[in-house]
Amino acid sequence: MTTPKDLNAFWDGLFGGTLLPRWALRQMTHDTTDVGGRDVYPEGSRYGYGVASIPLSCGGVYWGHGGDLPGVSVGGGRATSGRGTVTAYTTTVAAQGAWLAHLQDAVDAALCDGR
């Protein structure tokens, strides 16, 4: 089972340049499609190769990817400022509707707190 510590190590490796060559990360984050306002992405979101950019209330964006398994949902990634988070919650339903908005708000608060 993957832990928040494991996911933070993954995001650190990906955006810190130790997991993939810089050219691959550049392609993941520069060749994107507008997905804002659809499904699970708020307005202004873009999706690249396996990662999404989601606008932050404090400015800038964070790059990451969420996920759901029965009983747990996770969101997080790395802000353009370099600040990172992995936010998980347990529930009996997948992150959708109001639950998804609460998860996105928690990620936003973790990345924008202490601006």
C-alpha positions as a Markdown table, in Angstrom:
| # | Residue | x | y | z |
|---|---|---|---|---|
| 1 | Met | 0.0 | 0.0 | 0.0 |
| 2 | Thr | 1.2 | 3.5 | -0.9 |
| 3 | Thr | 1.4 | 6.0 | 2.0 |
| 4 | Pro | 1.3 | 9.8 | 1.9 |
| 5 | Lys | 5.1 | 9.7 | 2.5 |
| 6 | Asp | 5.5 | 7.5 | -0.6 |
| 7 | Leu | 3.4 | 9.8 | -2.7 |
| 8 | Asn | 5.4 | 12.9 | -1.5 |
| 9 | Ala | 8.6 | 11.1 | -2.4 |
| 10 | Phe | 7.2 | 10.4 | -5.9 |
| 11 | Trp | 6.2 | 14.1 | -6.4 |
| 12 | Asp | 9.6 | 15.2 | -5.1 |
| 13 | Gly | 11.3 | 12.9 | -7.5 |
| 14 | Leu | 9.1 | 13.8 | -10.5 |
| 15 | Phe | 9.2 | 17.6 | -10.0 |
| 16 | Gly | 12.7 | 17.6 | -8.5 |
| 17 | Gly | 14.2 | 16.1 | -11.7 |
| 18 | Thr | 15.4 | 12.8 | -10.2 |
| 19 | Leu | 12.7 | 10.5 | -11.6 |
| 20 | Leu | 12.6 | 11.5 | -15.2 |
| 21 | Pro | 14.8 | 13.6 | -17.5 |
| 22 | Arg | 13.9 | 17.3 | -17.6 |
| 23 | Trp | 12.8 | 17.1 | -21.2 |
| 24 | Ala | 10.1 | 14.5 | -20.2 |
| 25 | Leu | 8.8 | 16.6 | -17.4 |
| 26 | Arg | 8.7 | 19.6 | -19.7 |
| 27 | Gln | 6.6 | 17.6 | -22.2 |
| 28 | Met | 4.3 | 16.4 | -19.4 |
| 29 | Thr | 3.6 | 20.0 | -18.2 |
| 30 | His | 3.8 | 22.0 | -21.5 |
| 31 | Asp | 1.7 | 19.9 | -23.9 |
| 32 | Thr | -1.6 | 20.3 | -22.1 |
| 33 | Thr | -5.4 | 20.4 | -22.8 |
| 34 | Asp | -8.0 | 22.6 | -21.2 |
| 35 | Val | -10.1 | 20.4 | -18.9 |
| 36 | Gly | -11.5 | 23.1 | -16.6 |
| 37 | Gly | -15.1 | 22.9 | -15.5 |
| 38 | Arg | -15.4 | 19.2 | -16.6 |
| 39 | Asp | -15.7 | 16.2 | -14.4 |
| 40 | Val | -13.4 | 16.6 | -11.5 |
| 41 | Tyr | -11.4 | 19.7 | -12.6 |
| 42 | Pro | -12.2 | 23.3 | -11.6 |
| 43 | Glu | -12.2 | 26.1 | -14.2 |
| 44 | Gly | -8.7 | 27.0 | -15.4 |
| 45 | Ser | -7.4 | 23.4 | -15.1 |
| 46 | Arg | -5.2 | 21.8 | -17.8 |
| 47 | Tyr | -4.2 | 18.2 | -18.3 |
| 48 | Gly | -0.9 | 17.0 | -19.6 |
| 49 | Tyr | 0.7 | 13.6 | -19.8 |
| 50 | Gly | -0.4 | 12.0 | -16.5 |
| 51 | Val | -0.6 | 15.3 | -14.5 |
| 52 | Ala | -3.0 | 18.1 | -14.2 |
| 53 | Ser | -2.4 | 21.8 | -13.4 |
| 54 | Ile | -5.1 | 23.2 | -11.1 |
| 55 | Pro | -5.3 | 26.9 | -10.2 |
| 56 | Leu | -4.6 | 27.9 | -6.6 |
| 57 | Ser | -6.6 | 30.6 | -4.7 |
| 58 | Cys | -3.4 | 32.3 | -3.8 |
| 59 | Gly | -2.1 | 32.4 | -7.4 |
| 60 | Gly | -0.2 | 30.0 | -9.6 |
| 61 | Val | -1.1 | 26.4 | -10.0 |
| 62 | Tyr | -0.3 | 23.0 | -8.6 |
| 63 | Trp | 0.6 | 20.0 | -10.7 |
| 64 | Gly | -0.6 | 16.6 | -9.5 |
| 65 | His | -3.1 | 13.8 | -9.9 |
| 66 | Gly | -5.8 | 12.5 | -7.5 |
| 67 | Gly | -7.1 | 9.1 | -7.1 |
| 68 | Asp | -9.8 | 7.0 | -5.5 |
| 69 | Leu | -10.0 | 3.5 | -4.0 |
| 70 | Pro | -12.9 | 2.1 | -2.0 |
| 71 | Gly | -12.8 | 4.0 | 1.3 |
| 72 | Val | -10.1 | 6.6 | 0.5 |
| 73 | Ser | -9.5 | 9.5 | -1.9 |
| 74 | Val | -6.3 | 11.4 | -2.3 |
| 75 | Gly | -5.3 | 14.7 | -3.9 |
| 76 | Gly | -2.0 | 16.6 | -4.1 |
| 77 | Gly | 1.1 | 17.3 | -5.9 |
| 78 | Arg | 3.5 | 20.3 | -6.2 |
| 79 | Ala | 2.8 | 24.0 | -6.5 |
| 80 | Thr | 4.8 | 26.1 | -9.0 |
| 81 | Ser | 6.4 | 27.6 | -5.9 |
| 82 | Gly | 7.8 | 24.1 | -5.0 |
| 83 | Arg | 5.5 | 23.6 | -2.0 |
| 84 | Gly | 3.9 | 20.2 | -1.9 |
| 85 | Thr | 1.2 | 18.2 | -0.2 |
| 86 | Val | -0.6 | 14.9 | -0.2 |
| 87 | Thr | -4.1 | 15.1 | 1.2 |
| 88 | Ala | -6.1 | 12.0 | 1.8 |
| 89 | Tyr | -9.5 | 11.4 | 3.3 |
| 90 | Thr | -11.4 | 8.3 | 4.1 |
| 91 | Thr | -15.1 | 7.8 | 3.2 |
| 92 | Thr | -17.5 | 5.2 | 1.9 |
| 93 | Val | -17.8 | 7.0 | -1.5 |
| 94 | Ala | -15.4 | 8.1 | -4.2 |
| 95 | Ala | -14.5 | 11.8 | -4.3 |
| 96 | Gln | -17.3 | 13.3 | -6.2 |
| 97 | Gly | -19.6 | 16.3 | -5.9 |
| 98 | Ala | -19.3 | 18.1 | -2.5 |
| 99 | Trp | -16.7 | 15.6 | -1.3 |
| 100 | Leu | -14.4 | 16.4 | -4.2 |
| 101 | Ala | -14.8 | 20.1 | -3.6 |
| 102 | His | -13.8 | 19.6 | 0.0 |
| 103 | Leu | -10.7 | 17.6 | -1.0 |
| 104 | Gln | -9.7 | 20.2 | -3.5 |
| 105 | Asp | -10.2 | 22.9 | -0.9 |
| 106 | Ala | -8.0 | 21.0 | 1.5 |
| 107 | Val | -5.2 | 20.7 | -1.1 |
| 108 | Asp | -5.5 | 24.4 | -1.9 |
| 109 | Ala | -5.4 | 25.4 | 1.8 |
| 110 | Ala | -2.3 | 23.2 | 2.3 |
| 111 | Leu | -0.5 | 24.7 | -0.6 |
| 112 | Cys | -1.6 | 28.3 | 0.0 |
| 113 | Asp | -1.2 | 28.5 | 3.8 |
| 114 | Gly | 1.7 | 30.6 | 4.9 |
| 115 | Arg | 1.9 | 32.5 | 1.5 |
